């Protein structure tokens, strides 16, 4: 949109002209990662779970496959519209800009601490880390789900493109109605870590490394320490360091599938009740022991390919 068109629009609808021009540099927002981080889209508009109010959602991962545990930064300066508790549900929160023109919802984030509604947020402020595979509702694949909302309202989703929305890293991604639109798009983050606004709640002390988020509980009984057993021990023997070390004991899938999960320092080990298949994933790569033998595959599917 040209400068003079934006000025005319602002005058017609009565918006404050300085706010309409200056709230966002070049009508663009950055990705929620540190400067220079290469990112790719693994699920685009109208793809998979991106339907209804989430039809303009984008699922993004780090191109170097080190998504799990990556630091998540706020793409906006503004305030918290709402947020789940750390580790709860789908790990979502919404940041609305100071002019309340737009809000960005980020999901599948292991938030550093509880965020209060209305709490002031700096652009680049650390919000938490990307949840490990199988946590915060990410369906077994570590990623960040992004949505852009007019006025910070989920009932008003808009694409990352002009004239209705904002650019993402300077790229115009308008919606044409195509299925899984912009999947595989490559982007580079221009965000940068910044301190919280003066008077904001202090950042917590981090107990885990950048790729090793510490779970809220280790699902072990009294006096029991996490270890790999049975099929998970076989996976460890096969994969070695690629599987990491156990962070938890085995626990039932909280979604009630009957599957068994175990979080590790490198990802998630899980046993499929329906197929009796022990599997390990780091979010983008997967290994499993099927009746036909060992298999390895890449992508968003957490189950072995058929055929």
C-alpha positions in Angstrom: 0.0 0.0 0.0 1.4 3.4 -1.0 2.1 6.1 1.7 -0.5 8.5 0.2 -3.1 5.7 0.1 -2.5 4.9 3.8 -2.8 8.6 4.7 -6.1 9.0 2.8 -7.5 5.9 4.4 -6.5 7.1 7.9 -8.1 10.5 7.3 -11.3 8.9 6.0 -11.9 6.5 8.9 -10.6 8.9 11.5 -7.5 7.0 12.7 -4.7 8.9 14.3 -2.3 9.4 11.4 1.0 9.0 13.4 -0.3 5.8 14.9 -1.3 4.4 11.5 2.0 5.2 10.0 4.4 4.5 12.8 3.1 1.5 14.7 5.0 -1.0 12.5 8.1 -0.5 10.4 7.1 -0.9 6.8 3.9 -2.8 7.9 6.0 -5.8 8.8 6.7 -7.9 11.9 9.5 -10.3 12.6 9.5 -14.0 13.4 9.7 -15.0 17.1 13.4 -16.1 16.9 16.8 -14.5 17.3 18.3 -12.5 14.5 19.6 -14.5 11.6 17.7 -17.7 12.5 16.7 -19.5 9.3 13.1 -20.7 9.5 10.7 -22.7 7.2 7.0 -23.1 7.1 5.9 -26.7 7.6 2.1 -26.1 7.5 0.5 -23.1 5.7 -2.9 -21.5 5.3 -5.8 -24.0 4.8 -3.5 -26.9 5.6 -4.1 -29.8 7.9 -5.4 -28.4 11.2 -5.5 -24.8 9.8 -9.2 -24.4 9.3 -11.9 -22.1 10.5 -10.5 -19.4 12.7 -7.0 -20.8 12.3 -7.2 -20.9 8.5 -4.4 -18.3 8.2 -2.1 -20.0 10.7 1.5 -20.8 9.9 3.5 -23.5 11.6 7.2 -22.7 11.6 10.4 -24.6 12.5 14.1 -23.9 12.5 15.8 -24.9 9.3 18.7 -26.5 11.3 16.2 -28.9 12.9 17.0 -27.6 16.4 13.5 -26.3 17.0 12.8 -28.1 20.3 13.9 -25.8 23.2 14.7 -22.8 20.9 14.1 -19.4 22.6 10.8 -17.7 21.6 10.8 -13.9 21.4 7.8 -11.6 21.2 7.3 -10.3 17.6 5.4 -7.2 18.9 5.8 -4.4 21.5 2.5 -4.1 23.4 0.7 -6.1 26.0 -0.6 -9.6 26.8 -4.2 -10.0 25.6 -4.4 -13.5 27.2 -2.1 -16.4 28.0 -2.3 -20.0 29.2 -0.4 -21.1 32.3 3.2 -22.5 31.6 3.0 -26.0 30.2 -0.9 -25.9 30.1 -3.1 -26.8 27.1 -1.5 -25.7 23.8 1.0 -23.3 25.2 -0.6 -20.2 23.6 -0.5 -16.5 24.3 -1.5 -13.4 22.4 0.4 -10.2 22.3 -1.5 -7.1 21.0 0.4 -4.0 19.8 0.2 -0.8 21.7 -2.3 0.7 19.1 -4.4 -2.4 19.3 -4.5 -2.7 15.5 -3.1 -6.2 15.5 -2.3 -9.1 17.7 -0.1 -12.1 17.2 -1.0 -15.5 18.8 1.9 -17.9 19.4 1.2 -21.5 20.4 3.1 -24.6 21.4 5.5 -22.5 23.6 6.7 -23.6 27.0 6.2 -20.2 28.6 8.8 -19.1 31.1 6.3 -18.0 33.7 2.7 -17.0 34.1 1.9 -13.8 32.0 -0.8 -11.5 33.3 -3.5 -10.0 31.1 -2.5 -6.4 30.2 1.2 -7.0 31.2 3.5 -4.8 29.1 5.8 -6.7 26.6 8.8 -5.5 24.6 9.5 -6.6 21.1 12.1 -9.3 21.4 11.3 -10.0 25.0 11.9 -13.7 25.8 8.5 -15.5 26.3 9.8 -19.1 26.7 11.0 -21.9 24.6 9.6 -24.1 21.9 7.9 -27.1 23.5 9.5 -30.5 23.1 7.8 -33.0 20.8 4.6 -34.3 22.3 4.2 -31.4 24.7 2.0 -28.2 24.8 -0.4 -29.7 22.2 2.1 -29.8 19.3 1.0 -33.3 18.2 4.5 -34.7 18.4 6.3 -32.1 16.3 8.2 -29.2 17.9 7.1 -26.0 16.2 5.5 -22.6 16.7 2.1 -21.8 15.4 1.6 -18.2 14.4 -1.7 -16.3 13.7 -2.3 -12.7 13.0 -5.6 -11.1 14.4 -7.0 -7.7 13.7 -7.4 -5.9 17.1 -6.0 -9.0 18.9 -9.3 -10.8 18.4 -9.2 -14.5 17.3 -12.6 -13.9 15.7 -10.8 -11.6 13.2 -8.0 -13.7 11.7 -6.1 -12.1 8.7 -3.3 -13.4 6.6 0.3 -12.1 6.9 -0.1 -9.8 3.9 -1.5 -6.5 2.8 -3.9 -4.8 2.7 -5.7 -6.5 5.6 -2.8 -7.7 7.7 0.9 -7.2 8.1 3.9 -8.6 6.2 6.0 -11.3 7.9 9.7 -10.5 7.7 8.9 -8.1 4.8 7.3 -10.9 2.8 3.7 -10.4 1.5 1.8 -13.7 2.1 -1.7 -12.9 0.9 -4.3 -15.7 1.0 -5.6 -17.0 -2.3 -7.6 -19.9 -0.9 -5.0 -22.5 -2.0 -4.6 -25.6 0.1 -1.6 -25.5 2.5 -0.5 -22.2 1.0 3.1 -21.1 1.7 4.2 -24.5 3.1 8.0 -24.9 2.6 8.4 -21.1 2.5 11.8 -20.1 3.8 12.3 -17.0 6.0 15.0 -15.5 8.1 14.3 -13.8 11.5 15.2 -10.2 12.1 14.1 -10.2 15.7 16.5 -9.6 18.5 16.3 -10.4 22.2 15.4 -7.4 24.3 14.8 -6.8 28.0 11.3 -6.6 29.5 9.8 -3.1 30.0 10.7 -1.4 33.2 8.4 -2.6 36.0 7.5 -5.9 34.3 7.7 -9.2 36.2 11.3 -10.5 36.4 12.4 -13.3 34.1 12.7 -16.7 36.0 15.9 -18.5 36.5 16.2 -21.2 33.8 17.0 -24.7 35.1 17.5 -26.4 31.7 19.7 -25.8 28.8 18.4 -24.2 25.5 17.5 -27.6 24.1 16.6 -29.2 27.3 13.4 -27.7 28.9 12.8 -29.1 32.3 9.3 -30.7 32.7 7.0 -29.5 35.5 7.1 -33.1 36.9 9.1 -36.2 36.0 6.2 -38.7 36.4 8.4 -40.9 38.6 7.5 -42.4 41.9 9.2 -41.6 45.2 12.9 -42.6 45.0 12.7 -43.5 41.3 14.9 -41.7 38.7 14.1 -41.6 34.9 15.5 -44.4 32.8 14.8 -46.2 29.6 13.2 -49.7 29.7 11.8 -52.3 27.3 11.2 -50.8 23.8 12.5 -47.4 24.7 15.8 -49.1 25.9 16.0 -50.7 22.5 15.5 -47.3 20.8 18.3 -45.9 23.0 20.6 -48.8 22.1 19.9 -48.1 18.4 20.1 -44.3 18.4 22.6 -43.5 21.1 23.2 -39.8 21.6 20.6 -38.8 19.0 17.9 -39.9 21.6 19.5 -38.1 24.5 18.8 -39.0 28.1 15.5 -39.5 29.9 14.0 -36.4 31.5 10.9 -38.2 32.8 9.7 -41.7 33.6 7.1 -43.3 31.3 3.7 -41.7 31.5 0.3 -42.1 29.9 -0.5 -39.8 26.9 -2.6 -37.0 28.6 -4.9 -37.0 25.5 -6.2 -40.4 26.6 -5.1 -42.4 23.6 -3.6 -45.3 25.7 -0.1 -44.5 24.3 2.9 -44.2 26.6 5.2 -41.2 26.5 8.7 -40.4 27.8 10.3 -37.1 27.4 14.1 -37.0 26.7 16.7 -34.2 26.4 16.5 -34.5 22.6 12.8 -35.1 22.0 10.0 -37.6 22.8 9.8 -41.4 22.9 6.4 -42.9 22.6 4.8 -46.3 22.3 1.7 -46.7 20.1 -0.9 -48.9 21.7 -2.7 -49.5 18.4 0.4 -50.7 16.5 2.7 -51.8 19.4 5.4 -49.5 17.9 8.1 -47.8 20.0 9.1 -44.5 18.3 11.3 -41.6 18.9 11.1 -38.1 17.4 13.1 -34.9 17.7 10.3 -33.0 16.0 11.4 -33.3 12.4 13.1 -36.7 12.3 11.5 -40.0 13.4 12.7 -43.5 14.2 10.5 -46.6 15.0 10.7 -50.3 15.4 7.8 -51.8 13.4 7.0 -55.5 12.8 8.9 -55.1 9.5 12.0 -53.8 11.2 13.6 -50.4 11.9 12.4 -47.4 9.9 13.4 -43.8 9.8 11.5 -40.9 8.2 11.3 -37.1 8.2 8.3 -34.7 8.1 5.4 -33.8 10.3 3.8 -37.3 10.5 4.7 -39.0 13.8 3.7 -42.5 12.4 5.9 -44.6 10.1 5.0 -44.3 6.4 2.8 -47.1 5.0 4.0 -49.2 2.1 
